[in-house]
Amino acid sequence: MGNIFTRKAVDEILRNENLTPEERLERMMALQGRALDEGYVSKTAAQEAREAAVQAAKDEALKSVKTPDPKDSEEYKALAGQFETYKTMQTARASEEFSEVKPKFFETVYGMVKREDGAKPVKEQLADIRKEYEEYFSAQQPANPKPAFGAPLEGAMPKGDEGAQTAFEKAWGFVPQKKG
């Protein structure tokens, strides 16, 4: 008898006269069971094989995919450029060249200054801008201002009653009567 459930194997079992009907039935069922066993995969084995195949596919996909570098993105490059512009603007804001620019007009004036090759020096450009837009700049301070503590010195010190009486008469138009 063969191990495979075929017509020939079933015919051999049925033609064997030495077997009782129960033995024939048992042999046919055993033959069928072996045939089913050969191609049968349990649910657990199928699940494990599926999970192993999925994990292998994931591993292969991760190996072939290059991890993107955020610094290569256009958004990052744009933000980095904006940040560099911001840093140079803050440096200019603290510089002496832009010290006379009013704070609320700083960004406008900074945007007017040309920075390409062959452009005039910043001081000259600011002088040209000042001619056109005087209101963007604060008044120029003298180079070395002298400190002033108190009121300016003018006139002379009062001289007792004589000075006080004269000042009173001048202020109120009071003319005293003469005694005597």
C-alpha positions in Angstrom: 0.0 0.0 0.0 1.1 3.5 -0.7 1.2 6.4 1.7 -0.8 8.5 -0.7 -4.6 8.6 -0.8 -5.1 7.7 -4.5 -7.7 5.5 -6.4 -5.1 2.8 -6.7 -4.4 2.7 -2.9 -8.2 2.6 -2.2 -8.7 -0.1 -4.8 -6.0 -2.3 -3.2 -7.6 -1.9 0.3 -11.1 -2.8 -1.1 -9.8 -5.9 -3.1 -7.9 -7.3 -0.2 -10.1 -10.2 1.0 -8.1 -11.0 4.1 -9.4 -7.8 5.7 -12.6 -7.4 7.5 -14.9 -4.5 6.7 -13.8 -2.7 9.9 -10.1 -3.1 9.1 -10.7 -1.8 5.5 -12.4 1.2 6.9 -9.6 1.8 9.4 -6.9 1.5 6.7 -8.8 3.9 4.4 -9.2 6.5 7.3 -5.5 6.1 8.2 -4.6 6.6 4.5 -6.7 9.7 4.4 -5.3 11.0 7.7 -1.7 10.6 6.3 -2.7 12.5 3.2 -4.2 15.3 5.2 -1.2 15.4 7.6 1.3 15.8 4.8 -0.2 19.2 3.6 -1.7 20.3 6.9 -0.3 23.4 8.6 -1.6 24.2 12.1 -3.0 27.7 12.9 -0.2 28.4 15.3 2.5 27.4 12.8 0.9 29.5 10.1 0.7 32.5 12.5 4.4 32.1 13.5 5.4 31.8 9.8 3.4 34.9 8.9 5.0 37.0 11.8 8.5 35.8 10.8 7.9 36.8 7.2 6.6 40.2 8.2 9.5 40.9 10.5 12.0 39.8 7.8 10.3 42.1 5.3 10.5 45.0 7.8 14.1 44.4 8.5 14.9 44.3 4.8 13.0 47.5 4.2 14.7 49.3 7.1 18.1 48.2 5.7 17.4 49.6 2.3 15.8 52.9 3.5 18.3 55.7 4.2 17.4 57.7 7.3 16.6 61.2 6.2 18.8 64.0 7.6 16.6 67.0 8.7 19.4 69.3 7.9 19.0 68.4 4.2 15.4 69.6 4.0 14.4 72.8 2.3 12.5 74.0 5.5 15.6 73.6 7.6 17.8 75.5 5.1 15.2 78.3 4.9 15.0 78.5 8.7 18.8 78.5 9.0 19.0 81.3 6.5 16.4 83.3 8.5 18.3 82.7 11.7 21.6 83.9 10.2 19.8 87.1 8.9 18.4 87.6 12.4 21.8 87.2 14.1 23.4 89.7 11.7 20.5 92.1 12.2 20.9 91.9 16.0 24.7 92.5 15.7 24.0 95.5 13.5 21.4 96.8 16.0 24.1 96.8 18.7 26.7 98.4 16.5 27.6 102.1 16.6 26.7 102.6 12.9 23.0 102.0 13.6 23.0 103.7 17.0 21.2 106.8 15.7 18.4 104.8 14.1 15.2 104.9 16.2 14.3 101.4 17.4 10.9 101.3 15.8 12.4 102.1 12.4 15.5 99.8 12.7 14.2 96.9 10.6 13.1 99.3 7.8 16.5 101.1 7.7 18.3 97.8 8.0 16.4 96.5 5.0 17.3 99.6 2.9 21.1 99.0 3.4 22.7 97.2 0.5 25.1 94.4 1.4 26.2 93.0 -2.0 29.7 93.4 -3.3 30.6 96.8 -4.5 28.1 98.6 -2.3 28.9 101.8 -0.5 30.1 101.5 3.1 27.2 101.3 5.6 28.0 104.7 7.2 27.7 106.4 3.7 24.4 104.5 3.0 23.0 105.6 6.3 23.9 109.2 5.6 22.0 109.0 2.3 19.0 107.3 4.0 19.1 110.0 6.7 18.8 112.7 4.0 15.6 111.1 2.7 14.1 109.8 5.9 15.1 112.1 8.7 12.3 111.0 10.9 13.8 107.4 11.1 16.8 108.8 13.0 17.3 110.4 16.4 19.0 113.8 16.8 22.7 113.7 16.6 24.5 114.0 19.9 27.7 116.1 20.2 30.8 114.0 20.2 31.9 114.7 23.8 29.0 116.2 25.8 29.9 117.9 29.0 28.1 116.7 32.1 25.8 119.3 33.6 24.9 119.1 37.3 22.2 121.6 38.2 21.2 124.9 36.6 23.5 126.9 34.4 25.5 129.7 36.0 24.2 133.2 35.1 24.0 136.5 36.9 25.5 137.2 40.4 24.8 136.2 43.9 22.3 138.4 45.9 23.8 140.9 48.2 21.7 140.8 51.4 18.8 143.2 51.9 20.0 145.5 49.1 19.6 142.9 46.4 16.4 141.4 47.8 14.7 144.8 48.1 15.6 145.8 44.5 14.4 142.5 43.2 11.1 142.9 45.0 10.5 146.4 43.7 11.3 145.3 40.2 9.0 142.3 40.3 6.0 144.0 41.9 6.4 147.6 40.8 6.4 148.7 44.5 7.8 152.1 45.3 8.4 152.6 49.0 7.5 155.9 50.7 10.3 158.0 52.0 10.4 158.6 55.7 10.6 161.9 57.0 
